[in-house]
Amino acid sequence: MKGSHRMEKEGWIFIHIEGDPYKMGYQNGYLVAKEVEKALAVMKFYVKHATGEDWSWFRNAAKQQWSKIMPDEYKKEFEGIADGIKAAGVTGIDYLDLWAWNGWIDLAWYYMPTVGKLQTDDEVKYGWFKHKHPPGPGCSAFIATGKATRDGRIVMCHSLWYDYLFCVYWNVWMDMKPEKGYRIITQGFPGWIYGGTDFWINSGGLMVTETTISEFSGYDPKALPNFVRIRKSLQYADNIDDFIKIMTKSVNGAYANDWLIGDLKTGEIARLELGLKNYHVWRTFDGYYVGSNMALSPEVRKETSFDYNNFNSTAISRRTRAIEFMEMYYGYIDVDIAKKFQADHYDPSHEKYIRTANTLCGHVELDPRGLPEWGYDPYYPGGSICAEATDSELADKMKLWAKWGHGCDYDFIAKDFLKEHPEYNWQKPYLQNLISYPWTTFEIMK
């Protein structure tokens, strides 16, 4: 465990891990073993309810798809994580659990609907989901540079949206110093080798975040899982071109995203909209890109079933507000403005300030409409669970601001919620409070 470190701060867990793949994995597993055990228990419960399949289905799917194509470097890292977890006193978790754990989004929301569990339009087989394409995670994000920002340098921010049920465990910041490649700081689940939220900085000067494309359909089981491609891109790319090259090679379609990328060395930013069959890139040294979970490219849109004429949808409402917000502060955007962005509650569909599923700081649990395009029923317990922000000056030091909980400081209290919404009592065994903590800083360990 030499060189590794763990601390807890304002609702977060921060770990530093370093060394060759096995050593770095071992440190990871050992430092967050108890959290992996708890998070996996919730995830097994969740995917059984959501998909009807036991965890063994996910283990088998991961083994069948990735045994021959998983890079040896990451195989060794997963072996290390499993051994570290065992050494910390937690039993019953092996490398296949970790593959399925890191790749559950690929498997549940992309492989299963497209290849693994085909269905007809009138035969829904996804438990509580009401439509054909189950949701991936949602996010609100932007990246800005040049004339758009206060000092001309890059500013980037992001918030993750997902179910409160399991996202309480998505609170680990990882400072990863691999034997080969660039150093990385990112937020992830315990026992993951990548972020998933995603908010990344690497020592090569890249700043990366993303928002997932709504109602995307398509999957190639012979291609690399998303968690391998994004980890590899941040570990081995130090410019926008190389990042795009890695991310667009052997694409399996999972986690189809709008990737917002910045190169702090040049001040250039880019938006990579990546589907399965198509992708599109926008680049600039002056301006901004926002992310709200919708495709912009006509070709990528063809790979979705999203209604681009539904102006009351969360993706379109948040994009409308995000652009309005960015134009309002154009030329003055900095980290403080980014924090305001992540706490904003103006809903264009209501034309007023109100906490809903259509605001940049999201609250599906307070919205009588729910979030139908993601399959969330009215008042479903989900929304934004954290926020992150950085700029070129901070990122050059591999430093960032982070806030656990809603950007607006709203606390979700599980007991009170279930009393008001007993229709979600099925979550009672695992649903926890989501308490908002103050903004705080994290940086790599010196």
C-alpha positions in Angstrom: 0.0 0.0 0.0 3.1 2.2 -0.1 2.3 5.6 -1.7 -1.5 5.2 -1.5 -3.8 7.5 0.6 -7.4 8.0 1.6 -9.2 10.9 3.1 -12.9 12.0 3.5 -14.0 15.6 3.0 -17.4 17.3 2.7 -19.3 14.2 1.7 -16.6 12.9 -0.6 -14.0 10.1 -0.4 -10.6 11.0 -2.0 -8.0 8.3 -2.8 -4.6 8.4 -4.3 -3.3 5.3 -6.0 -0.2 4.7 -8.0 2.1 2.1 -9.6 1.9 -0.7 -12.1 -1.7 -1.9 -13.1 -1.9 -4.6 -10.5 -0.5 -2.4 -7.7 -2.7 0.5 -8.5 -5.7 -1.8 -8.6 -4.8 -3.4 -5.3 -4.6 0.0 -3.6 -7.9 1.0 -5.1 -9.7 -2.1 -3.9 -8.2 -2.0 -0.5 -9.0 1.6 0.1 -12.7 1.4 -0.8 -13.5 -2.2 -0.1 -16.4 -1.6 2.2 -17.9 1.0 -0.2 -17.6 -1.5 -3.1 -19.5 -4.1 -1.0 -22.3 -1.7 -0.2 -22.6 -0.2 -3.7 -22.7 -3.6 -5.3 -25.5 -4.7 -3.0 -27.6 -1.7 -4.1 -26.7 -2.2 -7.8 -27.7 -5.9 -7.7 -31.0 -4.9 -6.1 -31.6 -2.1 -8.6 -30.8 -4.0 -11.9 -33.0 -6.9 -10.8 -35.9 -4.5 -10.3 -35.2 -2.5 -13.4 -34.4 -5.4 -15.9 -35.7 -8.5 -14.3 -32.2 -10.1 -14.5 -30.0 -11.4 -11.6 -26.5 -10.1 -11.3 -25.2 -13.4 -12.7 -26.6 -12.3 -16.1 -24.4 -9.2 -16.0 -21.3 -11.2 -15.0 -21.9 -13.7 -17.8 -22.5 -10.9 -20.4 -19.3 -9.2 -19.3 -17.3 -12.4 -19.6 -18.7 -13.3 -23.0 -18.1 -9.9 -24.5 -14.9 -8.7 -23.0 -12.7 -11.7 -22.1 -10.9 -11.6 -25.4 -10.7 -7.9 -26.0 -10.1 -6.4 -22.6 -6.5 -4.9 -22.7 -4.1 -6.9 -20.4 -3.2 -3.6 -18.6 -6.8 -3.3 -17.3 -7.2 -7.0 -16.7 -4.3 -6.8 -14.3 -5.8 -3.7 -12.7 -9.1 -5.5 -12.1 -7.3 -8.5 -10.6 -5.5 -6.1 -8.3 -8.8 -4.4 -7.2 -10.4 -7.8 -6.5 -7.3 -8.9 -4.4 -7.3 -5.6 -2.6 -10.9 -5.9 -1.6 -10.3 -9.4 -0.3 -7.3 -8.3 1.6 -9.4 -5.6 3.3 -11.7 -8.3 4.6 -14.5 -8.2 2.1 -15.3 -11.6 0.4 -17.4 -12.8 -2.5 -16.2 -10.2 -5.1 -14.1 -11.3 -8.0 -12.8 -9.7 -11.2 -16.1 -10.6 -13.1 -18.1 -8.7 -10.6 -15.8 -5.7 -11.2 -16.1 -6.0 -15.0 -19.9 -6.0 -14.7 -19.8 -3.3 -12.1 -17.7 -1.0 -14.3 -19.7 -1.9 -17.4 -23.2 -2.1 -16.0 -24.4 0.9 -17.9 -23.1 -0.6 -21.1 -24.9 -3.8 -20.4 -28.2 -2.6 -18.9 -29.0 0.4 -21.0 -27.3 -0.5 -24.3 -26.6 -4.2 -24.8 -29.7 -5.5 -23.2 -32.2 -3.4 -25.2 -30.4 -3.7 -28.5 -28.9 -7.2 -28.5 -29.3 -9.1 -25.3 -33.0 -9.0 -24.7 -35.0 -8.1 -27.8 -38.6 -7.0 -27.5 -41.5 -5.9 -29.6 -43.1 -2.5 -29.2 -46.1 -4.0 -27.3 -44.1 -6.4 -25.1 -42.2 -4.5 -22.5 -39.7 -6.6 -20.6 -37.9 -4.0 -18.6 -39.6 -4.1 -15.2 -40.6 -0.6 -14.3 -39.5 1.0 -17.6 -42.3 2.2 -19.7 -40.6 2.6 -23.1 -38.3 0.8 -25.4 -35.0 2.5 -24.6 -34.1 2.7 -20.9 -32.3 5.8 -19.7 -28.6 6.4 -19.3 -27.5 9.0 -16.9 -28.3 12.7 -17.5 -26.1 15.7 -17.0 -25.9 19.5 -17.3 -22.5 20.8 -18.4 -20.6 23.5 -20.3 -17.1 24.2 -21.5 -16.1 27.8 -22.5 -13.0 29.6 -23.8 -11.5 32.7 -25.3 -13.9 35.7 -25.5 -16.6 33.8 -23.6 -14.6 33.6 -20.3 -13.3 36.3 -17.9 -9.6 35.7 -18.6 -9.7 34.0 -22.0 -8.8 30.6 -20.6 -11.0 27.5 -20.4 -13.8 27.1 -17.8 -15.6 23.7 -17.5 -18.4 22.5 -15.2 -20.7 19.5 -14.9 -23.4 17.9 -12.8 -24.4 14.3 -12.8 -28.1 13.3 -12.8 -29.2 9.8 -11.9 -31.2 7.7 -9.4 -30.7 8.8 -5.7 -31.0 5.1 -4.8 -27.5 4.1 -5.9 -25.8 7.4 -6.7 -25.0 8.1 -3.0 -22.0 5.9 -3.7 -20.7 7.8 -6.7 -18.7 10.0 -4.3 -15.1 8.9 -4.8 -12.4 11.2 -6.2 -9.5 9.2 -7.6 -6.0 10.6 -8.1 -4.5 7.9 -10.3 -0.8 7.9 -11.1 -0.3 4.9 -13.4 3.1 3.5 -14.3 2.5 4.4 -17.9 0.7 7.4 -19.4 -0.6 10.5 -17.8 -1.8 11.1 -14.3 -5.6 11.4 -13.9 -8.0 12.9 -11.4 -11.7 11.9 -11.8 -14.8 11.1 -9.9 -16.2 7.5 -9.9 -17.9 4.7 -8.1 -15.7 2.7 -5.6 -13.9 -0.1 -7.5 -14.1 1.6 -10.9 -11.1 2.2 -13.1 -12.7 5.2 -14.8 -15.1 8.1 -13.9 -18.5 7.5 -15.4 -19.8 10.8 -14.1 -17.6 12.0 -16.2 -15.3 14.9 -15.1 -11.6 14.4 -15.9 -8.3 16.3 -15.8 -5.1 14.7 -16.9 -1.4 15.7 -16.6 -1.2 16.0 -20.4 -3.3 19.2 -20.2 -6.7 17.7 -21.1 -10.0 18.7 -19.4 -13.0 16.5 -20.3 -16.6 16.2 -19.3 -19.8 14.9 -21.1 -23.5 14.6 -21.2 -25.3 11.4 -22.3 -27.5 11.4 -25.5 -31.1 10.7 -24.6 -33.0 7.7 -26.1 -30.0 6.4 -28.0 -30.2 2.9 -29.5 -27.4 0.8 -30.8 -24.7 -1.6 -29.6 -21.8 -3.6 -30.9 -20.9 -6.5 -28.5 -17.6 -7.1 -30.4 -16.3 -3.6 -29.6 -14.5 -2.2 -26.6 -16.7 -1.2 -23.6 -17.0 2.5 -22.9 -15.1 2.3 -19.6 -12.0 1.0 -21.5 -12.1 3.7 -24.2 -12.5 6.7 -21.9 -9.9 5.4 -19.4 -7.4 4.8 -22.3 -8.1 8.2 -23.8 -7.4 10.1 -20.6 -4.4 8.0 -19.8 -2.7 8.2 -23.2 -4.0 11.4 -25.0 -2.6 14.9 -24.4 -4.5 16.7 -27.2 -7.9 16.8 -28.7 -7.0 14.9 -31.9 -5.6 11.9 -30.0 -8.6 11.9 -27.6 -11.0 11.7 -30.5 -8.9 9.1 -32.2 -9.0 6.8 -29.2 -12.7 7.4 -28.4 -13.8 6.7 -32.0 -11.9 3.4 -32.4 -13.8 0.1 -31.6 -16.9 1.9 -30.5 -19.6 -0.3 -28.9 -22.3 2.4 -28.8 -22.6 2.4 -25.0 -22.6 5.7 -23.2 -23.3 7.6 -26.4 -22.3 11.1 -25.3 -21.5 14.6 -26.2 -17.9 14.8 -25.0 -16.8 18.4 -24.1 -13.0 18.5 -24.4 -10.5 21.3 -23.6 -6.8 21.5 -24.1 -5.4 24.0 -21.6 -2.1 24.2 -23.4 -3.7 25.8 -26.5 -7.1 27.1 -25.1 -9.0 25.1 -27.8 -12.2 23.4 -26.9 -14.2 20.8 -28.8 -17.5 18.9 -28.7 -17.4 15.2 -29.8 -20.9 13.9 -30.4 -20.3 10.1 -30.5 -22.9 7.5 -31.5 -22.3 4.0 -32.7 -22.3 4.5 -36.4 -21.8 8.3 -36.6 -19.9 11.0 -34.9 -19.5 14.8 -35.3 -16.9 17.2 -34.0 -17.1 20.9 -33.4 -14.0 22.9 -32.4 -13.3 26.5 -31.4 -10.8 28.9 -29.6 -13.7 31.4 -28.9 -17.0 30.5 -27.4 -18.7 27.7 -25.6 -20.5 24.3 -25.9 -23.3 23.2 -23.6 -24.5 19.7 -22.8 -28.0 18.8 -21.8 -28.5 15.2 -23.1 -29.5 15.7 -26.7 -27.8 15.1 -30.0 -27.3 18.1 -32.4 -25.7 16.3 -35.4 -28.4 15.2 -37.9 -26.6 11.9 -38.5 -26.2 11.1 -34.8 -29.9 12.0 -34.2 -30.8 9.2 -36.6 -29.5 6.8 -34.0 -32.0 8.1 -31.4 -35.7 7.9 -30.9 -35.8 11.3 -29.0 -38.6 13.7 -30.0 -36.7 16.8 -31.0 -39.9 18.8 -31.4 -40.9 18.3 -27.7 -39.9 21.6 -26.3 -41.1 20.6 -22.9 -38.6 17.8 -22.6 -35.7 18.1 -20.1 -33.0 18.0 -22.7 -34.5 20.8 -24.8 -35.6 22.9 -21.8 -32.1 22.7 -20.2 -30.4 23.5 -23.5 -32.6 26.5 -23.9 -31.7 27.7 -20.4 -28.1 26.8 -20.7 -27.6 28.9 -23.9 -29.6 31.8 -22.3 -27.3 31.6 -19.2 -24.1 31.5 -21.2 -25.1 34.5 -23.3 -26.1 36.4 -20.2 -22.6 35.9 -18.7 -20.6 35.9 -22.0 -17.2 37.4 -21.5 -17.5 37.0 -17.7 -17.6 33.2 -17.3 -15.4 31.9 -14.5 -15.6 29.2 -11.8 -18.0 31.3 -9.7 -20.4 31.6 -12.7 -20.1 27.9 -13.2 -21.2 27.3 -9.7 -24.3 29.5 -10.4 -25.0 27.5 -13.5 -25.2 24.3 -11.5 -27.6 25.8 -9.0 -29.9 27.4 -11.5 -33.7 26.7 -11.3 -35.2 28.6 -14.2 -37.5 26.3 -16.1 -38.3 27.5 -19.7 -41.2 25.1 -20.0 -42.8 26.8 -16.9 -41.3 30.2 -17.7 -40.4 30.7 -14.0 -37.9 29.7 -11.3 -39.0 26.4 -9.9 -37.3 23.1 -9.0 -38.2 20.6 -11.7 -36.8 17.9 -14.0 -36.3 20.7 -16.6 -33.8 22.9 -14.7 -30.0 22.9 -14.8 -30.1 21.8 -11.1 -32.5 18.9 -11.5 -35.2 17.6 -9.2 -37.3 14.9 -10.7 -38.5 14.0 -7.2 -40.4 17.3 -7.1 -41.9 17.2 -10.6 -45.4 15.9 -11.1 -44.5 15.2 -14.8 -41.6 13.0 -13.8 -39.2 12.6 -16.7 -40.9 10.5 -19.3 -38.1 10.5 -21.9 -35.9 8.7 -19.3 -38.7 6.4 -18.1 -39.0 8.1 -14.8 -42.6 8.3 -13.4 -43.9 11.4 -11.6 -41.9 12.4 -8.5 -39.3 9.7 -9.2 -36.4 10.0 -6.7 -33.7 11.2 -9.0 -32.0 14.3 -10.3 -28.6 16.1 -10.0 -26.5 14.6 -7.2 -23.3 16.6 -7.4 -21.5 19.4 -9.3 -17.9 20.0 -10.4 -16.1 23.0 -11.9 -12.5 24.0 -12.9 -10.6 26.3 -15.1 -7.3 26.2 -17.0 -5.3 27.7 -14.1 -6.7 25.1 -11.6 -6.5 22.2 -14.1 -2.9 23.0 -14.8 -2.3 22.1 -11.1 -4.8 19.2 -11.5 -7.1 20.9 -9.1 -10.9 21.4 -9.1 -14.0 22.5 -7.2 -16.6 19.9 -6.2 -19.9 19.9 -4.4 -21.7 16.8 -3.1 -25.4 17.0 -3.3 -27.6 19.4 -5.2 -25.9 22.5 -6.5 -28.7 24.6 -4.9 -28.2 23.2 -1.4 -31.5 21.3 -1.3 -31.4 18.2 0.9 -33.3 15.1 -0.2 -34.6 13.3 3.0 -35.5 9.7 2.1 -37.9 9.1 5.1 -39.9 12.2 4.3 -40.0 11.5 0.6 -41.3 7.9 1.0 -43.9 9.1 3.5 -45.2 11.4 0.8 -44.6 9.0 -2.1 -45.3 5.4 -0.9 -45.3 4.3 -4.6 -41.5 4.2 -4.3 -41.4 2.0 -1.1 -39.7 -0.7 -3.2 -36.6 1.4 -2.7 -37.0 1.6 1.1 -34.3 -1.0 1.9 -31.6 1.1 0.3 -32.8 4.7 -0.4 -30.7 7.1 1.6 -30.6 10.8 2.3 -28.8 13.0 -0.2 -27.4 15.8 1.8 -25.8 18.9 0.1 -22.4 19.9 1.3 -20.4 23.1 0.7 -18.2 23.5 -2.4 -14.7 22.3 -1.7 -11.4 21.8 -3.6 -9.5 18.6 -4.5 -6.1 18.3 -6.2 -3.6 15.6 -6.8 -1.5 14.5 -3.8 2.0 16.1 -3.9 
